[in-house]
Amino acid sequence: DLSKLNRDPNKVIYISSLPQSVLQKENLVSLSAWKDTGADTALLDLLPFLECVARQRPADIRVVLQSYEGQDIPTAFKERSKLMQKQLQERNSTGFSALQGVGRSEKHHAGRGI
């Protein structure tokens, strides 16, 4: 029961391999049960997402978690991050090419196919 933490539930993430152990499912990040092998990286895989959440400080973490409902958060977060980087690169390259001609005369552009 997260209410016993005396914390704002908008700011709490509950990470567990036992989803039945939490009353506030909207705060849950469910992981597979830990296996005592070197190959179990589930918690490490979640770190980039947790670091991003800590930096961004969303008003309500439950809204963020809901956007990942039914998905593997580390995988989905990685895909979203790649997509955002691609969109940012496209936007920046478009913006830069649009600025390349600023201050140049039409005569200068004519020979360059711009």
MOTA-V144967 format. One record per backbone hydrogen bond with DSSP energy under -0.5 kcal/mol. CO is the residue of the C=O (numbers start at 1). NH is the residue of the N-H. Records with the same first field share a line. If there is no record, write none. Layout:
CO = NH + NH
This chain:
1 = 4
2 = 5
3 = 6
8 = 11
9 = 12
10 = 61
13 = 15
14 = 16 + 29
16 = 31
18 = 21
19 = 22
23 = 25
24 = 27
25 = 28
27 = 14
28 = 30
29 = 16
35 = 37
37 = 40
39 = 41
41 = 45
42 = 46
43 = 47
44 = 47
46 = 50
47 = 51
48 = 52
49 = 53
50 = 54
51 = 55
52 = 56
53 = 57
60 = 63 + 64
61 = 65
62 = 66
63 = 67
65 = 68
66 = 69
68 = 71
71 = 73
72 = 76
73 = 77
74 = 78
75 = 79
76 = 80
77 = 81
78 = 82
79 = 83
80 = 84
81 = 85
82 = 86
83 = 87
84 = 88
85 = 89
86 = 90
87 = 91
88 = 92
89 = 93
90 = 94
91 = 95
92 = 96
93 = 97
94 = 98
95 = 99
96 = 100
99 = 102
101 = 104
105 = 109
106 = 110
107 = 111
109 = 112 + 113 + 114
110 = 113
